[in-house]
Amino acid sequence: MLMEIGKSGLKGSRIALGCMRMADLTVKEAETVIGTALENGLNFFDHADIYGGGQSELRFSEALQALDVRREDIIVQSKCGIQKGFFDFSKDHILTSVDGILSRLGTDYLDFLLLHRPDTLMEPEEVAEAFSLLEKAGKVKHFGVSNQNRSQMAFLNHYLKQDLQVNQLQLSPVHSPIIDAGLNVNMATSASADRDGGIMDYCRLNQITIQAWSPFQIDLNQGTFFGKAAYQQLNDTLNDYAGRYQVSPEAIVTAWILRHPAKIQTVVGSMNPERISKIAEAEKVMLSRPEWYEIYQRAGHSLP
């Protein structure tokens, strides 16, 4: 199933394939992964210039050529701005990064370019100039950010001629601060802490697509919650629903994210073709309101 990404007019799959680990594959293995994604309706591919030191983008390009896929039939996104030990949103770095991305991907343009995490030394005028030059040259069609809060996006928007179409944010049943604060308004609990200025509502009001990354992760250091004793209740619930809907637990988690009315796009990073096919079955599942809230609470959250 396709959805409009932001207000771009481009229709992308509700489940996107994150290509961070593609550098670990052979070209033949990458062909199988991309082919499986396409067979299951995933036409959106997410990259970043730092993934595999650029090798993930190169491997993707090599595999895509072997598959003979038309460029206009897929949506390709990449990110830039992270350097070793610091962030860099300078005009020169953005422009140089995009040229490198396009060269490695073997394409003339990106459908979306995202700024990768916030850069506190950002000069918004430089970003605006870089975006305009890239748009005018036809190198980038649309723009977005990742891991930014409401104020950061509003501040950058003030200088841009283009609308920001995407914000890529970490979200899973376990890691859900963009949901927690909205459920715990006016409560004297840690869950009520507004860490992002109401980014969920801001994106919804401005028709900005939230892309959920690491949907199966506890955090960047602890890995997935599947099989973890600390999340036994969550895993039992996911397995129960997986049996009920005859899909995998990963599909249930993905369906949990897709169920939210914010129309969140889920970025999954599996390089296992069988697992990709199972995750794609989330499109068949429409969780009820009680089921959604049960998964949320079994992940360790309390309702006020």
C-alpha positions, 0 to 999 in steps of 0.5 A, a space after each residue: 500500500 502506498 502513501 503520500 510522503 509529506 506534501 511531495 506528491 510522491 507515493 511511497 510504500 508505508 514500509 520502507 527498506 533501510 539499507 544501512 547493512 547492505 554493505 555487508 552483502 554481496 551484489 547477488 545477496 543485495 539483488 535478492 533483498 531488493 527484489 524481495 522488497 519490490 515483490 512485497 510492495 516496498 518501493 522506498 529505499 532509505 540510505 545515508 552517506 555514512 552507512 558502510 562508509 558509502 559502500 551500502 549505497 554502492 552495493 545498492 546501485 550495483 544490485 539495482 543495475 543487475 535487476 534492471 529496475 527503472 529509476 522512476 519506479 522506486 523512491 530513493 532517499 539518503 541523508 548527510 551531515 554526520 562526519 567523524 566526531 562532529 555534525 556538519 550542515 555547512 553548504 559545502 559539506 551538503 553539496 559535496 555529500 550529495 555529489 558523492 551520494 549520487 555517484 555511489 547510487 548511480 543516479 542523477 537525483 534523489 527523491 529525498 535528502 535528509 539532514 542526518 541528526 541536528 547540527 548545533 553549529 548550523 547556519 540556516 542560511 547556508 542550508 537554505 542556499 544548499 537546498 536551493 542549489 540542489 533543487 535548481 540543479 535537479 539533484 534533489 526533489 524534496 528535503 527533510 530532517 532526522 531526529 529534530 524537535 518541533 523548534 528546530 524544524 520551525 527554525 529551519 523552515 523559516 529560512 527554507 524556500 522548500 517545505 520539509 517533507 520528512 522527519 525520521 525519528 526513533 519509534 518502537 513499542 519500547 522506545 516511544 517518547 514521541 507518544 508518551 508525553 502526549 498521553 501523560 499531559 499534566 502528570 507528575 511522572 517521567 513519561 510526561 516530560 516533553 522532550 521534543 516540543 510535541 513533534 508528533 502533533 507538529 508533523 501532523 499539522 504540517 503534513 510532514 511524514 514521520 519515518 520510524 527507525 529502529 522499530 524493533 529496538 530497545 535502543 542503539 546499544 541493547 538491540 531488539 526486544 525480541 527474546 529479552 527476559 525484561 520484555 517477556 510480557 511484550 513478547 508474549 503479547 506479540 506472539 499471541 497477536 501473531 498467532 491470532 493474525 497469522 503473521 510474524 511478531 515483527 509484522 505485529 510491531 510494524 502494524 502497531 506503528 502503521 495503526 497510528 493515525 499520524 500515517 507514520 512510515 516504518 523503516 525496517 533494516 532487515 537484510 533477510 529476504 524471508 524476514 522482509 516478506 514476513 514484515 510486509 504482511 503487516 499491511 494485512 493487519 489492522 489492530 483494534 484500539 484495545 489491542 494497540 493500547 495493550 501492546 503499548 502497556 505490555 512494553 512497559 508503559 502505564 496509562 495515566 
